[in-house]
Amino acid sequence: MTIEQTYLNYSDGKWSPSVTGRVTASINPADTNEIVGYVQDSDAADLELAVSAANRAKVAWRKLSGAARGDYLFKAANILEARLEEIAETMMREMGKTLAESKGETARGVAILRYYAGEGMRATGDVIPSTDSEAMMFTMRVPLGVVGVITPWNFPVAIPMWKMAPALIYGNTVVIKPALETSITAAKLMACFDEAGLPPGVVNMVTGDGAVIGGGIAQHPGIQAVTFTGSNKVGKQIGQAALSRGAKYQLEMGGKNPLIVAEDANLELALDAAVIGGLKSTGQKCTATSRVLVQASIYDIFREKLLDRVRQLKLGNGKDSSTWMGPCANERQRDTVLSYINKGVAEGASLLYGGAIPADEDLKNGYYVLPTVFDKVTSDMAIAQEEIFGPVLALMPFDRLEDALSLANDVEYGLSASIFTQNIGNILAFISDMDAGLVRINAETAGVELQAPFGGMKQSSSHSREQGQAAKEFFTSIKTVFLKA
């Protein structure tokens, strides 16, 4: 008999149970009979302990040199790398990704830590000419204080790392509330920081209900900034709560990302992009391809080739090396995906493939949905307008590139978009006219490099940017210094 481990909150350099005495089971979405472990069901008192610890630690942490803070991040990166297999397996069991994807994401977490560790040695200000010839004027980047980090379940290593690493290197302390579904993965990340020897209170983790802990972070007067990735509905609530008390906030939210396939495209590469960009990770990426806009002259052949590929995809538990696509991350997400599929059928779209829970006996205990392809989709349908966050592709034909761009922009989101074409005029028009924060040419929509700014337009974000050196804009304030002897 296996005894599942109980994981604790991490606050002030110590592991401790919630004051509530309650725990919540973390369930494997690929096999709901498997309990991965138990995490703390915390309340406002637990959050208060973490915020107090972060505030006590912030002065000493900010006074360290950037190089010294970078040394801690380098140590954490090395420890994370040494534990890559263990943490990737935990991610696979908690979230349902394949093991290969989980290893790739964990390796990315290592790279993010090392990238920001190096930021500790880079410039943090500018010298500005003064009108007074006897004076010197310059700017300094200074930390905000305590940063609240609220992260989703779909990238349980990469997203916490690309928020925490810049927050820390620029001199802030952190209180993180990870998604409940992947809190064990988060606890193992905290263990890397703990072993790296970060001073008590610099990083803190509280697990629990989103409304209680996430909402508490947004409203807490001891937290100077909040960075959030998740749904638009929750993001706006977080933003409004932070704004009402004058805290800085950063929101990365939904996407309804188009892939445009022009008649001169490399068809095989475009098909790869549609399948991988739309269905890999069960479509549970904010940058996943959701709409595939195909020029009318090649629409029929593209559709048939796409269906041939989708029919061959193997669903299953991520521990099986032959599995291509895993389950939805939880029952609620699976039911949401199925509800959108039903809306698509009800609104008149043609369901070409999938659209149901698989009949395979081996998959009955998981939150699986067959990869789904719709035809005859129009822009007024829910499946063309609203984020599904699941393995659903909506095919839409167009005649001219101008029509494709109009369709692509006809949503409230503007996160990522891609086009496949060899025509330089098409490429330039796409770059100029596509309302998205990330545009990719002859590449899938779902691809973000850690050294480049990332964020959306319209309702996809609060218009700040994450990752790369752009992260400095959010995690610091500018102090202007006028110096005269």
C-alpha positions as CSV (number, residue, x, y, z in Angstrom):
1,M,0.0,0.0,0.0
2,T,1.3,3.4,-1.0
3,I,1.2,6.2,1.6
4,E,0.9,9.5,-0.2
5,Q,3.0,12.4,1.1
6,T,1.6,15.6,2.5
7,Y,3.3,18.7,1.3
8,L,3.5,21.9,3.4
9,N,3.5,25.6,2.9
10,Y,6.9,27.3,2.8
11,S,7.2,30.5,4.7
12,D,10.1,32.4,6.4
13,G,12.5,29.6,5.4
14,K,10.4,26.9,7.1
15,W,8.0,24.2,6.0
16,S,4.8,24.3,8.0
17,P,1.2,23.0,7.8
18,S,-1.7,25.3,7.4
19,V,-3.3,26.8,10.5
20,T,-6.6,25.3,9.2
21,G,-5.3,21.7,9.6
22,R,-7.0,20.9,6.3
23,V,-5.4,19.3,3.2
24,T,-6.5,18.7,-0.4
25,A,-5.7,15.7,-2.5
26,S,-3.8,16.3,-5.8
27,I,-5.3,13.8,-8.3
28,N,-3.6,12.5,-11.5
29,P,-5.9,13.6,-14.3
30,A,-4.7,10.7,-16.5
31,D,-5.9,8.2,-13.8
32,T,-8.2,9.7,-11.2
33,N,-7.7,6.6,-9.0
34,E,-4.1,7.9,-8.3
35,I,-3.6,10.4,-5.6
36,V,-0.2,12.2,-6.2
37,G,-0.2,13.6,-2.7
38,Y,-1.8,16.1,-0.4
39,V,-1.3,19.9,-0.2
40,Q,-2.4,22.5,2.3
41,D,-5.8,24.0,2.2
42,S,-4.7,27.4,3.6
43,D,-6.6,30.5,4.7
44,A,-5.9,34.2,5.3
45,A,-3.9,33.5,8.4
46,D,-1.4,31.4,6.5
47,L,-1.1,34.2,3.9
48,E,-0.5,36.7,6.6
49,L,2.5,34.7,7.9
50,A,4.0,34.6,4.4
51,V,3.5,38.3,3.7
52,S,4.9,39.3,7.1
53,A,8.0,37.1,6.4
54,A,8.5,38.6,2.9
55,N,8.3,42.1,4.3
56,R,10.8,41.4,7.0
57,A,13.2,40.0,4.4
58,K,12.8,42.7,1.7
59,V,15.3,45.3,3.1
60,A,18.2,43.0,3.5
61,W,17.5,41.3,0.1
62,R,17.4,44.5,-1.8
63,K,20.6,45.7,-0.2
64,L,22.5,42.7,-1.7
65,S,24.3,43.3,-4.9
66,G,22.8,42.0,-8.1
67,A,25.7,39.6,-8.5
68,A,25.0,38.2,-5.0
69,R,21.4,37.7,-5.8
70,G,22.4,36.1,-9.1
71,D,24.6,33.6,-7.2
72,Y,21.5,32.3,-5.4
73,L,19.6,31.9,-8.6
74,F,22.5,30.1,-10.2
75,K,22.5,27.7,-7.2
76,A,18.8,27.1,-7.5
77,A,19.2,26.4,-11.3
78,N,21.8,23.8,-10.6
79,I,19.6,22.1,-8.0
80,L,16.6,22.2,-10.3
81,E,18.7,20.7,-13.1
82,A,19.8,17.9,-10.8
83,R,16.2,17.2,-9.8
84,L,14.8,17.5,-13.4
85,E,13.6,13.9,-13.7
86,E,11.8,13.9,-10.4
87,I,10.1,17.3,-10.9
88,A,9.2,16.4,-14.5
89,E,7.6,13.2,-13.4
90,T,5.6,15.0,-10.7
91,M,4.4,17.5,-13.2
92,M,3.3,14.7,-15.5
93,R,1.3,13.1,-12.7
94,E,-0.2,16.3,-11.5
95,M,-1.1,18.0,-14.7
96,G,-1.2,15.2,-17.3
97,K,1.5,16.4,-19.7
98,T,3.6,13.8,-21.4
99,L,6.9,13.0,-19.7
100,A,8.8,14.4,-22.7
101,E,6.9,17.7,-22.5
102,S,7.4,17.8,-18.7
103,K,11.1,17.3,-19.0
104,G,11.4,20.1,-21.6
105,E,9.5,22.5,-19.5
106,T,11.6,21.8,-16.4
107,A,14.7,22.3,-18.5
108,R,13.3,25.6,-19.5
109,G,12.9,26.5,-15.9
110,V,16.6,25.9,-15.4
111,A,17.4,28.1,-18.4
112,I,15.1,30.9,-17.1
113,L,16.9,30.9,-13.7
114,R,20.3,31.1,-15.3
115,Y,19.2,33.9,-17.7
116,Y,18.0,36.1,-14.8
117,A,21.0,35.2,-12.6
118,G,23.1,36.9,-15.3
119,E,20.8,39.9,-15.2
120,G,22.3,40.7,-11.8
121,M,25.5,41.9,-13.6
122,R,23.7,44.1,-16.2
123,A,23.0,47.8,-16.2
124,T,20.1,49.0,-14.2
125,G,20.0,52.7,-15.0
126,D,21.2,55.6,-17.3
127,V,23.2,58.7,-17.0
128,I,21.2,61.8,-18.2
129,P,22.7,65.2,-19.0
130,S,21.8,67.9,-16.6
131,T,21.3,71.6,-17.4
132,D,23.4,72.3,-14.4
133,S,27.0,71.8,-15.5
134,E,28.1,71.2,-11.9
135,A,25.6,68.4,-11.3
136,M,25.2,64.8,-12.3
137,M,21.9,63.2,-13.0
138,F,21.1,59.5,-13.4
139,T,18.4,56.9,-13.0
140,M,18.3,53.8,-10.8
141,R,16.0,50.8,-11.1
142,V,14.8,49.9,-7.6
143,P,12.7,47.0,-6.4
144,L,9.0,47.3,-5.6
145,G,9.1,45.4,-2.3
146,V,6.9,42.2,-2.0
147,V,5.6,40.7,-5.2
148,G,2.6,38.4,-5.1
149,V,2.8,35.7,-7.8
150,I,-0.4,33.8,-8.9
151,T,0.3,31.1,-11.4
152,P,-1.9,28.6,-13.4
153,W,-1.7,24.8,-13.8
154,N,-0.7,24.6,-17.5
155,F,3.0,25.5,-17.1
156,P,3.7,24.7,-13.4
157,V,7.5,25.2,-13.7
158,A,8.0,27.7,-16.5
159,I,5.5,30.3,-15.5
160,P,6.5,30.4,-11.8
161,M,10.1,30.7,-12.9
162,W,9.6,33.5,-15.4
163,K,7.8,35.5,-12.7
164,M,9.8,34.7,-9.7
165,A,13.3,34.8,-11.2
166,P,13.1,38.4,-12.4
167,A,11.2,39.5,-9.3
168,L,14.1,38.1,-7.2
169,I,17.0,39.3,-9.3
170,Y,15.7,42.9,-9.3
171,G,15.6,42.8,-5.5
172,N,12.0,41.9,-4.6
173,T,10.8,39.2,-2.2
174,V,8.0,36.9,-3.3
175,V,4.8,35.2,-2.1
176,I,3.6,32.7,-4.6
177,K,0.2,31.1,-4.8
178,P,0.4,28.2,-7.3
179,A,-2.6,26.5,-8.9
180,L,-4.0,24.0,-6.6
181,E,-3.8,21.3,-9.2
182,T,0.0,21.6,-9.5
183,S,0.9,22.6,-5.9
184,I,3.1,19.6,-5.4
185,T,5.2,20.6,-8.4
186,A,5.4,24.1,-6.9
187,A,6.5,22.7,-3.5
188,K,9.4,20.9,-5.2
189,L,10.4,24.2,-6.8
190,M,10.4,25.8,-3.4
191,A,12.7,23.0,-2.2
192,C,15.2,24.0,-4.8
193,F,15.3,27.6,-3.5
194,D,15.4,26.4,0.1
195,E,18.4,24.2,-0.7
196,A,20.1,27.0,-2.6
197,G,20.1,28.9,0.8
198,L,18.0,31.9,0.0
199,P,17.6,33.9,3.2
200,P,14.3,33.2,5.1
201,G,11.3,35.1,3.8
202,V,12.8,35.9,0.4
203,V,10.6,33.2,-1.2
204,N,7.3,32.0,0.3
205,M,4.6,29.7,-0.9
206,V,1.0,29.3,0.3
207,T,-1.3,26.8,-1.3
208,G,-5.1,26.8,-1.3
209,D,-8.3,28.0,-2.9
210,G,-7.9,30.7,-5.5
211,A,-10.5,33.0,-4.2
212,V,-9.1,32.9,-0.7
213,I,-5.3,33.0,-1.3
214,G,-5.2,34.5,-4.8
215,G,-7.8,37.1,-3.8
216,G,-6.0,37.7,-0.5
217,I,-2.8,38.4,-2.4
218,A,-4.5,41.0,-4.6
219,Q,-6.1,42.8,-1.7
220,H,-3.2,42.6,0.8
221,P,-1.7,46.0,1.8
222,G,1.6,44.3,2.5
223,I,2.1,43.3,-1.1
224,Q,3.3,46.0,-3.4
225,A,2.8,44.3,-6.8
226,V,0.9,41.3,-8.2
227,T,1.7,39.3,-11.3
228,F,-1.0,36.9,-12.5
229,T,-1.4,34.4,-15.4
230,G,-4.8,32.8,-15.9
231,S,-8.4,33.4,-17.1
232,N,-9.7,36.8,-18.1
233,K,-12.5,36.7,-15.5
234,V,-10.2,36.1,-12.6
235,G,-7.5,38.4,-14.0
236,K,-9.8,41.3,-14.1
237,Q,-10.9,40.7,-10.5
238,I,-7.2,40.6,-9.5
239,G,-6.4,43.8,-11.4
240,Q,-9.4,45.7,-10.0
241,A,-8.5,44.6,-6.4
242,A,-4.8,45.7,-6.9
243,L,-5.8,49.0,-8.6
244,S,-8.2,49.9,-5.8
245,R,-5.3,50.0,-3.3
246,G,-2.7,51.4,-5.6
247,A,-0.6,48.3,-6.1
248,K,1.2,47.6,-9.4
249,Y,-0.3,44.7,-11.3
250,Q,0.5,42.6,-14.4
251,L,-2.1,40.3,-16.0
252,E,-1.5,37.7,-18.7
253,M,-4.8,36.2,-19.7
254,G,-6.5,34.4,-22.6
255,G,-5.9,34.0,-26.3
256,K,-7.9,32.9,-29.4
257,N,-4.9,32.5,-31.6
258,P,-5.2,32.3,-35.4
259,L,-3.0,30.3,-37.8
260,I,-3.3,31.7,-41.4
261,V,-2.4,29.3,-44.2
262,A,-1.9,31.1,-47.6
263,E,-2.1,29.2,-50.8
264,D,1.7,29.4,-51.4
265,A,2.5,28.0,-47.9
266,N,4.6,24.9,-47.3
267,L,1.6,22.7,-46.7
268,E,3.4,20.1,-44.6
269,L,5.0,22.6,-42.3
270,A,1.6,24.4,-41.9
271,L,-0.1,21.1,-41.0
272,D,2.6,20.4,-38.4
273,A,2.0,23.8,-36.9
274,A,-1.8,23.3,-36.8
275,V,-1.6,19.9,-35.1
276,I,1.3,20.7,-32.7
277,G,0.3,24.3,-32.0
278,G,-3.3,23.5,-31.5
279,L,-3.4,20.0,-29.9
280,K,-0.1,19.4,-28.1
281,S,-0.4,19.8,-24.3
282,T,-4.1,19.0,-25.0
283,G,-4.5,22.6,-26.3
284,Q,-4.0,23.9,-22.8
285,K,-1.7,26.8,-23.7
286,C,-2.7,30.5,-23.9
287,T,-0.8,30.6,-27.1
288,A,-2.3,27.4,-28.6
289,T,-3.7,27.6,-32.1
290,S,-7.5,27.8,-31.9
291,R,-8.6,29.0,-35.3
292,V,-7.0,27.8,-38.6
293,L,-7.7,30.2,-41.5
294,V,-7.0,28.5,-44.8
295,Q,-7.1,30.1,-48.3
296,A,-10.0,28.8,-50.3
297,S,-7.9,27.4,-53.1
298,I,-6.2,24.9,-50.8
299,Y,-8.9,24.5,-48.2
300,D,-10.2,21.1,-49.1
301,I,-6.8,19.4,-49.4
302,F,-5.6,21.0,-46.2
303,R,-8.7,19.8,-44.3
304,E,-8.3,16.2,-45.5
305,K,-4.6,16.1,-44.7
306,L,-5.3,17.6,-41.3
307,L,-7.9,15.0,-40.5
308,D,-5.5,12.2,-41.6
309,R,-3.0,13.5,-39.1
310,V,-5.4,14.0,-36.2
311,R,-6.8,10.5,-36.6
312,Q,-3.4,9.1,-35.9
313,L,-2.8,10.9,-32.6
314,K,-2.5,8.6,-29.6
315,L,-4.2,9.6,-26.3
316,G,-3.0,8.2,-23.1
317,N,-1.1,8.5,-19.8
318,G,2.0,10.7,-20.1
319,K,4.2,8.0,-18.6
320,D,3.7,5.9,-21.8
321,S,6.4,7.1,-24.2
322,S,4.1,6.5,-27.2
323,T,1.5,8.9,-25.9
324,W,1.1,12.1,-28.0
325,M,-1.7,13.8,-26.1
326,G,-2.7,13.5,-22.4
327,P,-5.9,14.4,-20.6
328,C,-7.4,17.8,-19.7
329,A,-5.9,18.9,-16.4
330,N,-9.1,18.5,-14.3
331,E,-12.7,17.5,-14.6
332,R,-13.9,21.1,-14.8
333,Q,-11.7,21.9,-17.7
334,R,-12.8,18.7,-19.5
335,D,-16.5,19.7,-19.0
336,T,-15.8,23.2,-20.3
337,V,-14.2,21.8,-23.5
338,L,-17.2,19.4,-24.0
339,S,-19.6,22.3,-23.5
340,Y,-17.9,24.4,-26.2
341,I,-18.0,21.4,-28.6
342,N,-21.7,21.1,-27.9
343,K,-22.1,24.9,-28.6
344,G,-20.2,24.5,-31.9
345,V,-22.6,21.8,-33.0
346,A,-25.7,23.7,-31.8
347,E,-24.6,26.8,-33.7
348,G,-24.2,25.0,-37.0
349,A,-20.5,24.1,-37.3
350,S,-19.7,20.8,-38.8
351,L,-18.0,18.4,-36.4
352,L,-15.5,16.5,-38.6
353,Y,-13.7,14.5,-35.9
354,G,-13.6,13.9,-32.2
355,G,-15.9,15.9,-30.0
356,A,-16.4,13.3,-27.3
357,I,-14.9,11.4,-24.4
358,P,-12.9,8.5,-25.9
359,A,-14.5,5.0,-25.7
360,D,-11.1,3.3,-25.0
361,E,-11.4,1.3,-21.7
362,D,-7.8,2.2,-20.8
363,L,-8.8,5.9,-20.7
364,K,-12.0,5.7,-18.7
365,N,-10.5,6.9,-15.5
366,G,-8.9,10.1,-16.9
367,Y,-10.2,13.4,-18.1
368,Y,-9.7,12.7,-21.7
369,V,-11.3,14.4,-24.7
370,L,-10.7,13.3,-28.3
371,P,-8.8,15.9,-30.5
372,T,-11.6,17.8,-32.2
373,V,-11.8,19.4,-35.6
374,F,-14.7,21.7,-36.8
375,D,-15.5,22.8,-40.3
376,K,-18.0,25.5,-41.6
377,V,-17.1,27.7,-38.6
378,T,-18.2,31.4,-38.9
379,S,-16.8,34.2,-36.9
380,D,-20.0,34.8,-34.9
381,M,-19.8,31.3,-33.3
382,A,-18.7,30.8,-29.7
383,I,-16.0,28.4,-30.8
384,A,-14.6,31.1,-33.0
385,Q,-14.8,33.9,-30.4
386,E,-14.2,32.4,-26.9
387,E,-11.2,30.7,-25.4
388,I,-11.8,27.0,-25.1
389,F,-8.4,25.9,-23.7
390,G,-8.7,22.4,-25.0
391,P,-7.9,20.3,-28.1
392,V,-10.3,21.9,-30.5
393,L,-9.5,23.4,-33.9
394,A,-11.9,25.5,-35.9
395,L,-11.3,25.6,-39.7
396,M,-12.3,28.8,-41.5
397,P,-11.8,29.5,-45.2
398,F,-10.8,32.9,-46.7
399,D,-10.3,34.3,-50.2
400,R,-7.9,37.2,-49.8
401,L,-5.3,37.9,-47.2
402,E,-7.2,41.1,-46.2
403,D,-10.2,38.8,-45.4
404,A,-7.9,36.5,-43.3
405,L,-6.6,39.4,-41.3
406,S,-10.1,40.7,-40.7
407,L,-11.2,37.3,-39.4
408,A,-8.0,36.9,-37.4
409,N,-8.5,40.2,-35.7
410,D,-12.3,39.7,-35.1
411,V,-11.9,38.6,-31.5
412,E,-11.4,40.3,-28.2
413,Y,-8.0,38.7,-27.7
414,G,-4.6,39.5,-29.2
415,L,-2.0,37.2,-27.8
416,S,-0.3,35.3,-30.6
417,A,-0.8,34.6,-34.3
418,S,1.1,33.0,-37.1
419,I,1.1,32.9,-40.9
420,F,2.5,30.4,-43.4
421,T,3.4,32.0,-46.7
422,Q,6.4,32.6,-48.9
423,N,5.1,36.0,-50.2
424,I,7.0,38.9,-48.7
425,G,4.0,41.2,-49.2
426,N,1.8,38.8,-47.2
427,I,4.4,38.7,-44.5
428,L,4.8,42.4,-44.2
429,A,1.0,42.9,-44.2
430,F,0.6,40.3,-41.4
431,I,3.3,41.9,-39.3
432,S,1.8,45.3,-39.7
433,D,-1.9,44.6,-39.4
434,M,-2.2,41.6,-37.0
435,D,-3.3,42.8,-33.6
436,A,-1.3,40.4,-31.4
437,G,1.6,40.8,-29.0
438,L,3.5,37.8,-30.6
439,V,3.5,37.3,-34.4
440,R,5.3,34.3,-36.0
441,I,6.0,33.7,-39.6
442,N,6.2,30.1,-40.9
443,A,6.1,28.8,-37.3
444,E,3.3,27.7,-34.9
445,T,1.5,30.2,-32.7
446,A,2.6,28.4,-29.5
447,G,6.2,29.3,-29.1
448,V,7.8,31.8,-26.7
449,E,11.5,32.3,-26.1
450,L,12.6,33.2,-22.6
451,Q,14.9,36.1,-23.7
452,A,12.1,37.9,-25.7
453,P,9.3,40.0,-24.3
454,F,6.0,38.2,-24.1
455,G,2.5,39.5,-23.7
456,G,-0.7,40.3,-25.5
457,M,-2.8,43.1,-26.9
458,K,-6.5,43.9,-26.4
459,Q,-8.1,41.7,-23.7
460,S,-5.1,39.3,-23.5
461,S,-3.1,41.3,-21.0
462,S,-2.7,44.4,-19.0
463,H,-0.3,45.5,-21.7
464,S,2.9,45.0,-19.8
465,R,5.4,42.4,-20.9
466,E,7.0,39.4,-19.3
467,Q,10.4,37.6,-19.9
468,G,13.6,38.9,-21.3
469,Q,14.9,42.3,-20.2
470,A,11.3,43.7,-20.6
471,A,10.6,42.1,-17.2
472,K,12.6,44.8,-15.6
473,E,9.8,47.3,-16.5
474,F,7.3,45.6,-14.3
475,F,9.4,44.4,-11.4
476,T,11.2,47.7,-10.7
477,S,10.5,51.4,-10.4
478,I,12.7,54.2,-11.8
479,K,14.3,56.5,-9.3
480,T,15.9,59.7,-10.8
481,V,18.9,61.0,-8.9
482,F,20.1,64.6,-9.1
483,L,23.6,64.9,-7.5
484,K,25.4,68.1,-6.8
485,A,28.5,68.4,-4.5
